[in-house]
């Protein structure tokens, strides 16, 4: 593993990336903890906070996203931090919230490091590090990755699954899929699409779909053993068909959709515009869009079919390894 020397001490580069990113990310974590207001965030927050006390006790699909709440519940053995926060004066609630901040901030930093490791196989290291920063300070990392949400642990499962898939470690990949299914069920969809797109030229890699079966079976078993009524029919064909047809209704589109889908994805839109300009300019380096980027429009559709607005952008951002790679590659090509 490449290392850098600090006063004669050799430090692995991923460790340096973690330390530097932690120093850069700390202000965002502090502001989120100090000034968090649940009225301005998705109602998912209440679900995850309640599941710390009663894991699996919320309605689907939240009740199966138990990984983060279980870890936070275990963290109750650790000391909290008694600083005043905007949303509650209850000491127990503040302690759980603080632990959620610590857990999700730590996971976000870890994802940024793993993304750096993923990107440096494809880009020059300075641009691989830039990619880790593009993730760390992306709209959804700052807005949802620190507060009590399940997106953060799902991001970790996604990038871990991709690295294990690429390094040829099927047993660890299968274990990641098993755990990842209970971070957020969307993980299974994303990692399956990633495998299919990358196995197209390496047919033996299609066998990695079989290694997903334990995770899929465990998730389906959980939905049968602990079922519950819910007003949402997420992932059910009839529900998705109905929602897909409603996408043609103009009143479905509002300012929230514009903000959370277009403005939040400004880096990608700018990268696409620059890439198109480079394709048209014969003097510039030309390269194809990475095939994994095809996951993004699919997730846009999936998010819209479930809930036009905030959820659409959050679901689409889970293609972040493909998005960030494309953005960093465009910047590298411009600088080259």
C-alpha positions as CSV (number, residue, x, y, z in Angstrom):
1,X,0.0,0.0,0.0
2,X,1.5,3.4,-1.0
3,X,2.7,5.4,2.0
4,X,3.7,9.0,2.8
5,X,6.4,10.0,5.2
6,X,5.7,12.4,8.0
7,X,9.0,13.2,9.9
8,X,10.3,9.8,9.2
9,X,7.0,8.0,10.0
10,X,5.4,6.1,7.1
11,X,1.7,6.6,7.0
12,X,-0.6,4.8,4.6
13,X,-2.3,7.2,2.2
14,X,-5.9,6.1,3.1
15,X,-5.1,6.9,6.8
16,X,-3.9,10.4,5.7
17,X,-7.0,10.9,3.6
18,X,-9.2,9.9,6.6
19,X,-7.4,12.3,8.9
20,X,-7.5,15.2,6.5
21,X,-11.1,14.6,5.6
22,X,-12.1,14.4,9.2
23,X,-10.5,17.8,9.9
24,X,-12.3,19.3,6.9
25,X,-15.7,17.7,7.7
26,X,-15.8,18.5,11.4
27,X,-17.4,22.0,11.0
28,X,-20.3,20.5,9.0
29,X,-20.8,17.8,11.7
30,X,-20.8,20.4,14.5
31,X,-23.3,22.7,12.7
32,X,-25.6,19.8,12.1
33,X,-25.5,18.7,15.7
34,X,-25.9,22.2,17.1
35,X,-28.7,23.5,14.9
36,X,-30.6,20.4,13.7
37,X,-34.3,21.0,13.3
38,X,-36.4,17.9,12.5
39,X,-39.1,20.1,11.0
40,X,-36.8,20.8,8.0
41,X,-35.8,17.2,7.3
42,X,-37.5,14.1,6.0
43,X,-39.8,12.2,8.4
44,X,-37.3,9.3,8.1
45,X,-35.5,10.9,11.1
46,X,-38.3,10.1,13.5
47,X,-38.4,6.5,12.3
48,X,-34.7,5.9,12.8
49,X,-34.7,7.7,16.2
50,X,-37.6,5.5,17.4
51,X,-35.9,2.3,16.2
52,X,-33.0,2.9,18.5
53,X,-35.3,2.1,21.4
54,X,-37.3,-0.5,19.5
55,X,-35.4,-1.9,16.5
56,X,-37.8,-3.1,13.8
57,X,-40.7,-1.5,15.5
58,X,-41.6,1.0,12.8
59,X,-43.7,0.4,9.7
60,X,-42.1,-0.9,6.5
61,X,-39.9,-0.2,4.8
62,X,-38.1,1.4,7.7
63,X,-38.5,-1.5,10.1
64,X,-36.0,-3.6,8.1
65,X,-33.3,-0.9,8.0
66,X,-32.0,-1.9,11.4
67,X,-28.2,-1.8,11.1
68,X,-27.7,1.8,12.1
69,X,-30.3,1.9,14.9
70,X,-28.9,-1.3,16.4
71,X,-25.4,0.2,16.5
72,X,-26.6,3.4,18.1
73,X,-28.5,1.4,20.7
74,X,-25.2,-0.4,21.5
75,X,-23.5,3.0,21.8
76,X,-25.7,3.9,24.7
77,X,-23.0,2.3,26.8
78,X,-20.7,5.1,25.8
79,X,-20.9,8.6,27.2
80,X,-22.9,11.3,25.5
81,X,-22.4,15.0,25.0
82,X,-24.7,17.3,26.9
83,X,-24.6,20.3,24.6
84,X,-28.0,22.0,24.0
85,X,-29.5,21.2,20.7
86,X,-32.4,23.0,18.9
87,X,-34.9,20.1,18.7
88,X,-35.0,18.5,22.2
89,X,-34.2,19.0,25.8
90,X,-34.6,15.3,26.7
91,X,-31.1,14.0,27.8
92,X,-31.8,10.5,26.5
93,X,-32.9,11.8,23.1
94,X,-29.9,14.1,22.9
95,X,-27.5,11.3,23.8
96,X,-28.9,9.0,21.0
97,X,-28.8,11.9,18.5
98,X,-25.2,12.6,19.4
99,X,-24.3,9.0,18.9
100,X,-26.1,9.0,15.5
101,X,-24.0,12.1,14.6
102,X,-20.8,10.3,15.6
103,X,-21.7,7.1,13.9
104,X,-22.8,8.6,10.6
105,X,-20.0,11.1,10.4
106,X,-17.5,8.3,11.0
107,X,-19.1,6.2,8.3
108,X,-19.2,9.1,5.8
109,X,-15.5,9.7,6.4
110,X,-14.9,5.9,5.8
111,X,-16.9,6.0,2.6
112,X,-14.8,8.9,1.4
113,X,-11.6,6.9,2.0
114,X,-13.0,3.8,0.3
115,X,-14.1,5.9,-2.6
116,X,-10.5,7.3,-2.8
117,X,-9.2,3.7,-3.0
118,X,-11.7,2.9,-5.7
119,X,-10.9,5.9,-7.8
120,X,-7.2,5.8,-7.6
121,X,-7.3,2.6,-9.7
122,X,-8.8,4.7,-12.5
123,X,-7.5,8.3,-12.0
124,X,-4.3,10.0,-11.0
125,X,-4.2,10.2,-7.2
126,X,-4.8,13.9,-6.8
127,X,-8.0,13.5,-8.8
128,X,-8.9,10.4,-6.8
129,X,-8.6,12.5,-3.7
130,X,-10.6,15.3,-5.3
131,X,-13.3,12.6,-5.9
132,X,-13.4,11.8,-2.1
133,X,-13.9,15.5,-1.4
134,X,-16.7,15.7,-4.0
135,X,-18.4,13.0,-2.1
136,X,-17.7,14.4,1.3
137,X,-19.1,17.8,0.5
138,X,-21.9,16.8,-1.9
139,X,-25.4,18.0,-1.1
140,X,-26.7,14.8,0.3
141,X,-23.6,13.9,2.3
142,X,-23.9,17.2,4.2
143,X,-27.7,17.2,4.4
144,X,-28.6,13.6,5.2
145,X,-25.4,11.7,6.0
146,X,-24.9,13.1,9.5
147,X,-28.3,13.2,11.0
148,X,-30.3,10.0,12.0
149,X,-30.8,8.5,8.6
150,X,-30.0,5.1,7.0
151,X,-28.5,6.5,3.7
152,X,-25.0,6.6,5.3
153,X,-24.7,3.0,6.2
154,X,-26.2,2.1,2.8
155,X,-23.4,4.1,1.1
156,X,-20.8,2.2,3.0
157,X,-22.4,-1.1,1.9
158,X,-22.4,0.0,-1.7
159,X,-18.8,1.1,-1.9
160,X,-17.6,-1.9,0.1
161,X,-19.6,-4.3,-2.2
162,X,-18.1,-2.6,-5.3
163,X,-14.5,-2.9,-3.9
164,X,-15.0,-6.6,-3.0
165,X,-16.6,-7.3,-6.4
166,X,-13.6,-5.8,-8.2
167,X,-11.0,-7.5,-6.0
168,X,-12.6,-10.9,-6.4
169,X,-13.6,-11.7,-2.9
170,X,-17.0,-13.5,-3.2
171,X,-17.4,-14.6,0.4
172,X,-16.8,-11.1,1.8
173,X,-19.1,-9.8,-1.0
174,X,-21.9,-12.2,0.0
175,X,-21.5,-11.1,3.7
176,X,-21.7,-7.4,2.6
177,X,-24.9,-8.1,0.7
178,X,-26.4,-9.8,3.7
179,X,-25.7,-6.9,6.0
180,X,-26.3,-4.2,3.3
181,X,-29.8,-5.5,2.7
182,X,-30.7,-4.3,6.2
183,X,-29.1,-0.9,5.8
184,X,-31.5,0.0,3.1
185,X,-33.2,-2.4,0.6
186,X,-32.3,-0.1,-2.3
187,X,-28.7,-1.4,-1.8
188,X,-29.7,-4.8,-3.4
189,X,-31.0,-3.0,-6.5
190,X,-27.9,-0.9,-6.9
191,X,-25.3,-3.6,-6.4
192,X,-27.2,-6.0,-8.7
193,X,-27.2,-3.3,-11.5
194,X,-23.5,-2.7,-10.8
195,X,-22.6,-6.3,-11.2
196,X,-24.6,-6.7,-14.4
197,X,-23.1,-3.6,-16.0
198,X,-19.5,-4.7,-15.1
199,X,-19.9,-8.4,-15.9
200,X,-21.0,-7.7,-19.4
201,X,-17.5,-8.1,-20.7
202,X,-16.4,-10.5,-18.0
203,X,-19.1,-13.2,-18.0
204,X,-17.8,-15.1,-15.1
205,X,-18.5,-12.1,-12.9
206,X,-22.2,-12.8,-13.4
207,X,-21.8,-15.4,-10.7
208,X,-21.6,-12.6,-8.2
209,X,-25.4,-12.3,-8.6
210,X,-25.6,-15.7,-7.0
211,X,-23.6,-14.5,-4.0
212,X,-26.3,-11.9,-3.4
213,X,-28.9,-14.6,-2.8
214,X,-28.3,-15.0,1.0
215,X,-28.9,-11.3,1.4
216,X,-32.0,-11.3,-0.8
217,X,-33.4,-14.4,1.0
218,X,-32.8,-12.9,4.4
219,X,-34.5,-9.7,3.6
220,X,-37.5,-11.4,2.1
221,X,-37.7,-13.7,5.1
222,X,-37.7,-10.7,7.4
223,X,-40.6,-9.1,5.5
224,X,-42.6,-12.4,5.9
225,X,-41.7,-13.0,9.6
226,X,-42.2,-9.4,10.7
227,X,-44.8,-8.1,8.3
228,X,-46.8,-4.9,9.0
229,X,-49.3,-2.7,7.2
230,X,-48.1,0.4,5.5
231,X,-49.6,3.0,3.3
232,X,-46.6,2.8,0.9
233,X,-46.3,0.0,-1.6
234,X,-42.6,0.6,-2.3
235,X,-41.2,-1.9,-4.8
236,X,-44.5,-3.6,-5.5
237,X,-45.1,-3.8,-9.3
238,X,-48.7,-2.4,-9.0
239,X,-47.6,0.6,-6.9
240,X,-44.7,1.4,-9.2
241,X,-46.8,1.1,-12.3
242,X,-49.4,3.5,-10.8
243,X,-46.7,5.9,-9.7
244,X,-45.0,5.7,-13.1
245,X,-48.2,6.7,-14.9
246,X,-48.7,9.6,-12.4
247,X,-45.3,11.0,-13.6
248,X,-47.1,12.4,-16.6
249,X,-49.2,14.6,-14.3
250,X,-47.8,18.2,-14.2
251,X,-49.0,18.9,-10.6
252,X,-46.7,16.2,-9.3
253,X,-43.7,18.5,-10.1
254,X,-42.9,21.2,-7.5
255,X,-40.1,23.2,-6.1
256,X,-38.9,20.4,-4.0
257,X,-38.4,18.2,-7.0
258,X,-36.4,21.0,-8.8
259,X,-34.3,21.6,-5.7
260,X,-33.6,18.0,-4.7
261,X,-33.1,16.5,-8.2
262,X,-31.6,19.3,-10.3
263,X,-29.9,21.7,-8.0
264,X,-28.5,19.0,-5.7
265,X,-27.0,17.3,-8.8
266,X,-25.4,20.5,-10.2
267,X,-21.8,19.0,-10.2
268,X,-23.0,16.1,-12.4
269,X,-25.0,18.4,-14.7
270,X,-21.9,20.7,-15.1
271,X,-19.7,17.6,-15.7
272,X,-22.1,16.4,-18.4
273,X,-22.1,19.8,-20.1
274,X,-18.3,20.0,-20.0
275,X,-18.0,16.4,-21.3
276,X,-20.3,17.3,-24.2
277,X,-18.3,20.4,-25.0
278,X,-15.1,18.3,-25.0
279,X,-16.7,15.7,-27.3
280,X,-17.5,18.5,-29.8
281,X,-14.1,20.1,-29.5
282,X,-11.6,18.1,-31.6
283,X,-8.7,19.6,-29.6
284,X,-9.8,18.1,-26.4
285,X,-9.4,14.6,-25.0
286,X,-12.5,12.4,-25.7
287,X,-13.6,9.6,-23.6
288,X,-16.8,7.6,-23.2
289,X,-19.2,8.0,-20.3
290,X,-18.6,5.2,-17.8
291,X,-21.3,2.5,-18.2
292,X,-22.2,2.5,-14.5
293,X,-23.6,6.0,-14.9
294,X,-26.6,4.3,-16.5
295,X,-27.6,3.4,-12.9
296,X,-28.3,7.1,-12.3
297,X,-31.3,7.6,-14.7
298,X,-32.8,4.3,-13.5
299,X,-32.6,5.5,-9.9
300,X,-34.1,8.8,-10.9
301,X,-37.1,6.9,-12.2
302,X,-37.2,4.7,-9.2
303,X,-37.1,7.6,-6.8
304,X,-39.8,9.5,-8.8
305,X,-42.0,6.4,-8.8
306,X,-41.8,6.2,-5.0
307,X,-42.0,9.9,-4.1
308,X,-41.3,12.9,-6.3
309,X,-39.3,15.4,-4.4
310,X,-36.7,14.8,-1.7
311,X,-36.6,11.0,-2.0
312,X,-35.9,11.1,-5.7
313,X,-32.6,13.0,-5.3
314,X,-31.5,10.8,-2.3
315,X,-32.2,7.6,-4.1
316,X,-30.4,8.8,-7.3
317,X,-27.3,9.9,-5.3
318,X,-26.8,6.3,-4.3
319,X,-25.1,5.9,-7.7
320,X,-22.4,8.1,-6.2
321,X,-19.4,5.9,-7.1
322,X,-20.3,6.3,-10.8
323,X,-21.3,10.0,-10.5
324,X,-18.1,11.0,-8.6
325,X,-15.8,9.0,-11.0
326,X,-17.3,10.8,-14.0
327,X,-17.1,14.2,-12.4
328,X,-13.5,13.7,-11.3
329,X,-12.5,12.3,-14.7
330,X,-13.9,15.3,-16.5
331,X,-11.9,17.6,-14.2
332,X,-8.8,15.5,-14.8
333,X,-9.3,15.7,-18.6
334,X,-9.7,19.5,-18.4
335,X,-6.5,19.8,-16.4
336,X,-4.6,17.5,-18.7
